[in-house]
Amino acid sequence: MGIHDGKAVIVTGGALGIGGGASRGFAEEGARVIVADKDPHAGHQTVDEIKAKGGDATFVQADFSFSADAKRVVERAVAIYGGVDFVFNNVGIQPRTSYTNAEDTTEDIWDAIMSVNLKSYWLMAKYAIPEMRSRGGGVIVNNASVQGQQSAPLVTAYAASKGGVLSLTRQLSIDYARQNIRVLAVCPGSIDTPLMRDGISGDSGGVPDDMEAAIDIAGARSPIARIGTPEDVANVVVFLCSDKASFMTGEFVNVDGGVMAQGAWADLSRTK
Ligand SMILES: NC(=O)c1ccc[n+]([C@@H]2O[C@H](COP(=O)([O-])OP(=O)(O)OC[C@H]3O[C@@H](n4cnc5c(N)ncnc54)[C@H](O)[C@@H]3O)[C@@H](O)[C@H]2O)c1
């Protein structure tokens, strides 16, 4: 018996990283999972892992930079699992070429980040909400970031996209609360995923000789003094979709080892 037995969930970018953790986490709680991702190899692998443990999942190939794919993913979920109870809008990109100030940010990069990180979240809501309503309700969890609240140098488009995700979350929550559709966000800190490792490689000018040491250094910045895992975020997302969180909507939850609790003036070297 799982807390989501029989529920149908779509996880966008559900093959690897946080999305992969969430796909597995929902399946472990009995949900039927649509793993929607552009990477068929990784997507099938995640589905196979879930099935090997007795879970139910289906890979749907989708590229969320294309508007049409959001609608198609919802249609596939309805065709395969009969409807949609939850959406975890997780897909997100932060290409190295996007680490620029406003003057050097190109329109192509701005549009690419906005369409995947923000527009696809709205489109998934637009097409999944009628399906949720027809089942009497549902939950949407959006993956924002601590960078939606505070920023770092040179993340112009990414930071704007994540701030937009938090605003969209509030808006949807207000407009759909009376229809029993709750909308929440998670704000991860540093989480050990391919995206995070790409970021470290970019900062080091290539894959560092000791990636694990670099990961430990990134983790040491948080009060909890370790990097997060995809499962750390997935556990919160799975909880937010459950009835145990039934009085929560329009809210975001930091999953960051305490980073957002710490002042910029705090001694970052203290780990004990
Ligand atoms: N890793 C972190 O430290 C961190 C921190 C804060 C927020 N986030 C957010 O969490 C989310 C997931 O990040 P992650 O680190 O797991 O990323 P990741 O790059 O490790 O994994 C992303 C997944 O999305 C898929 N994907 C990428 N572009 C796609 C597209 N256009 N269409 C369909 N699938 C696509 C990839 O194939 C992959 O399976 C993102 O929204 C990211 O901004 C991550």
The ligand as a Tripos MOL2 file, in Angstrom:
@<TRIPOS>MOLECULE
LIG
   44    48     1     0     0
SMALL
NO_CHARGES

@<TRIPOS>ATOM
      1 N1         20.4540   20.3210   -9.5110 N.am      1 LIG1
      2 C1         20.3110   21.3970   -8.7850 C.2       1 LIG1
      3 O1         21.2020   21.7310   -7.9850 O.2       1 LIG1
      4 C2         19.0670   22.2480   -8.8890 C.ar      1 LIG1
      5 C3         18.9060   23.2920   -7.9680 C.ar      1 LIG1
      6 C4         17.7650   24.0810   -8.0430 C.ar      1 LIG1
      7 C5         16.8000   23.8290   -9.0070 C.ar      1 LIG1
      8 N2         16.9840   22.8050   -9.8930 N.ar      1 LIG1
      9 C6         15.9180   22.5900  -10.8830 C.3       1 LIG1
     10 O2         15.5030   21.2420  -10.8320 O.3       1 LIG1
     11 C7         15.0340   20.8320  -12.1350 C.3       1 LIG1
     12 C8         15.7450   19.5550  -12.5290 C.3       1 LIG1
     13 O3         17.1340   19.8060  -12.4930 O.3       1 LIG1
     14 P1         18.2160   18.6310  -12.5650 P.3       1 LIG1
     15 O4         19.4100   19.1480  -11.8740 O.co2     1 LIG1
     16 O5         17.6080   17.3450  -12.1630 O.co2     1 LIG1
     17 O6         18.4920   18.6350  -14.1640 O.3       1 LIG1
     18 P2         19.2220   17.5440  -15.0760 P.3       1 LIG1
     19 O7         19.7780   18.2740  -16.2590 O.co2     1 LIG1
     20 O8         20.1520   16.7490  -14.2520 O.co2     1 LIG1
     21 O9         18.0240   16.6110  -15.5570 O.3       1 LIG1
     22 C9         17.0130   17.2020  -16.3500 C.3       1 LIG1
     23 C10        16.1500   16.1710  -17.0560 C.3       1 LIG1
     24 O10        15.3250   16.9140  -17.9520 O.3       1 LIG1
     25 C11        15.4750   16.4210  -19.2830 C.3       1 LIG1
     26 N3         15.3240   17.5410  -20.2070 N.ar      1 LIG1
     27 C12        16.1680   18.5990  -20.3670 C.ar      1 LIG1
     28 N4         15.6710   19.4410  -21.3130 N.ar      1 LIG1
     29 C13        14.4930   18.8860  -21.7370 C.ar      1 LIG1
     30 C14        13.5120   19.2890  -22.6840 C.ar      1 LIG1
     31 N5         13.6320   20.4050  -23.4130 N.pl3     1 LIG1
     32 N6         12.4360   18.5070  -22.8590 N.ar      1 LIG1
     33 C15        12.2920   17.3420  -22.1480 C.ar      1 LIG1
     34 N7         13.2040   16.9150  -21.2540 N.ar      1 LIG1
     35 C16        14.2820   17.6820  -21.0390 C.ar      1 LIG1
     36 C17        16.8440   15.7810  -19.3030 C.3       1 LIG1
     37 O11        16.9460   14.8060  -20.3420 O.3       1 LIG1
     38 C18        16.9390   15.1840  -17.8910 C.3       1 LIG1
     39 O12        16.3330   13.9200  -17.8340 O.3       1 LIG1
     40 C19        15.2990   22.0120  -13.0640 C.3       1 LIG1
     41 O13        14.1230   22.7620  -13.2060 O.3       1 LIG1
     42 C20        16.3570   22.8050  -12.3180 C.3       1 LIG1
     43 O14        16.3390   24.1600  -12.6670 O.3       1 LIG1
     44 C21        18.0810   22.0080   -9.8600 C.ar      1 LIG1
@<TRIPOS>BOND
     1     1     2 1
     2     2     3 2
     3     2     4 1
     4     4     5 ar
     5     4    44 ar
     6     5     6 ar
     7     6     7 ar
     8     7     8 ar
     9     8     9 1
    10     8    44 ar
    11     9    10 1
    12     9    42 1
    13    10    11 1
    14    11    12 1
    15    11    40 1
    16    12    13 1
    17    13    14 1
    18    14    15 2
    19    14    16 1
    20    14    17 1
    21    17    18 1
    22    18    19 2
    23    18    20 1
    24    18    21 1
    25    21    22 1
    26    22    23 1
    27    23    24 1
    28    23    38 1
    29    24    25 1
    30    25    26 1
    31    25    36 1
    32    26    27 ar
    33    26    35 ar
    34    27    28 ar
    35    28    29 ar
    36    29    30 ar
    37    29    35 ar
    38    30    31 1
    39    30    32 ar
    40    32    33 ar
    41    33    34 ar
    42    34    35 ar
    43    36    37 1
    44    36    38 1
    45    38    39 1
    46    40    41 1
    47    40    42 1
    48    42    43 1
@<TRIPOS>SUBSTRUCTURE
     1 LIG1         1 GROUP 0 **** ****
